[in-house]
Amino acid sequence: MRKYAEEEEAQRKQADAMAQRIAETKRKKEEEARVKEEEQMKRFAMAQMTPEERKRMVEEKLAQKKAEMAVRQAEAQEVLKGKVREMQQNGATVEEIKAFMMEEKKRMAAELTASMSAGSPRVYSLDDLRRKPEGLDHSKLEIYLSDAEFNRVLGMTKAAFAKQPAWKQNDARKKLGIY
């Protein structure tokens, strides 16, 4: 039993380390992309870009979005694998695990699509928000949850949550680990 606990702890530490490396790489790439985009927008605003340069800029932006989506999808897959391992350890049946995986994959696909859509707010999973990503309003991290996940974890809509007194909102954030 002790050996099993040690193995579990080692796996958790390894997963945490991987998540930290992924998050750090993601932050660096986002910062590089932001700086690059600012430079490109300056050139665009000054009307110095030729049609070919504009086309190349759009293509690069598209490639960047695709890369971001691939990273988010890989992160989501790792989280899903961890949840499946946990279900297996807790004695879930194969049918329960399959149903869970299908539901989670649909949810993740919807979140990825929503988060990558132009002009839409960024969407994060609850696990991501618990790590307090940079560049977000940390006093209201729940707003970055998808509507479906918000309903699932808080049992109400975002509008209903917003109508609650501040102390109730803070209690709910504390329970979720995003305060």
N, C-alpha and C positions, 0 to 999 in steps of 0.2 A: 504494500500500500504506500509505503514511504517512497519507494522507487518511482511509483506511478506519479506521485505528487511532485517529485523532483523533475521528472520528465515533462510534466505539464508546465511547471514553472519555467523550465528551460525553453519550451516551445513559446510560452507567452513572452519571455524576454527577447527571443529571436524575432517574433512577430512585431514587438514594439520597436526593436532596433530597425527592422525593415521599414516600418511605417515612418519612423523618423527620417531615415535616409530618403524615402520617397518624398516626404513633405519638404525636406530641405532642397532636393533637386527640383521639385515643382516650384518652390519659391524663387530659386535662382533663375529658372527658365522664364517664369512670369516677369521677373524684374528685367531680364534681358529683352524680353518681348516688348515690355512697356517702353523701355528706352529706345529700342529700335523703331517702334511705332511712332513715338514722339518725333523722332528725327524724320521719318517718312512724311508725317503730317505737316511738318514745317516746310519741307520741300514742295509738297502738294499745294499748300496754302499760298506759296509764293509763285505758283504757276510755272515752276521750272521743270516740271516733269513732262516728258514726252509721252505720247500714247503707249509706247512700248514699256516705259517705266511704270506707268499706271497699271498696265496689265500684269506686269511682273509683281508689283506690290500686292495686287488683289490675289494672285496665285499664291504668293508667300503667306498671306493672311489665311487663306483657305487651308494650306498645308499645316500651318500652326494650329488652327482650330481642330483639324483632324488628329494631330499629335496630342493635343490636350485631351481630346475625347478618348484616345487610346490609353493614355495614362490614367484617366478617371475610371475607365472600364477595368483596367488591370487592378486598380486599388479596390474597386467594388467586388471584383472576383475574389480577391484575397479575404475580404471581410466575409463574403458568402461562404468560402471554404471553412473559415473559422467557426461560423455559426453552424454549419453542417457537422463539423467534428464535435461540437458541443452537443448537438442533438443526438448524435450517435452515442456519445458517452452517457447521455441521459436516458438511453434506451428507446429512442423514437423508432417507429417502424419505417421500412423502406418507402411505403406509400406516403407516410407523413412527410418524410424528407423530400420525396419527389414533389409533392404538392407545395411544400414550403419553397423549394428551389424555383419552381415555375412562377410562383407569386412574387418572389424576390427579384427574379430576373426581369419580369414585366415592370415591376416598380423601378428597378435600377435603370432600365431602358428609358422609361418615361422621364426619370430625373435627369439622365444624361442628355436626352434630347432637349428638355426644358432648359437645362443649364447652358447648353451650347447655342441656343437660339439667339439670334441677334436682338439686342435691345431688352431681353428679359433679364430679371434679376438672377443672380447666381443661386444655385440650389446645392445644399450640402446634406450629407447624411448626419444623423444624430452622433454617430461615432466621430465623424470629422469635426463636428462642432464642439465636441468635448475636448478636442485638442486645441481649441481657440485659434483658428487660422488668422493670419495677419490680414489686415485690410478690411476687416468686418467690424460692424458695430457690436462690441462685446457686451453691451448692456441689453441687447435685444437679439441674441443669437437665434432665437426660435423663428424669426422671420425668414431665415435662410433654409428652413425645412420645406420640402415639397408639401403641397396641400394634403396629399394622401398620408404622408408620414406624420404631419402635424396632427391630423385627426386621429391617427393610430396611437401616437404616444401621449397626447394630451386629452383625447376623447372629446374634442370640440373643434370648431372652425377657428380660423385666425381672427375673424371678426368677433366671435363670441369671447375669445381670449382677450382681445383688445378692450372689451367692455368691462372686464373684471378690474377690481381695485388693484393698485400697484403691489400691495403686500401679497395678494393671491398670485399675481403673476410671478413675483419673486420666489414664492414658495414652490411654484410649479417648476421654475427654472432650476432651483436647488435640487429638487427631486430628480430632474433629468441630468443633472451634472453639468449644466451650461450657465451657471450663475457667475 
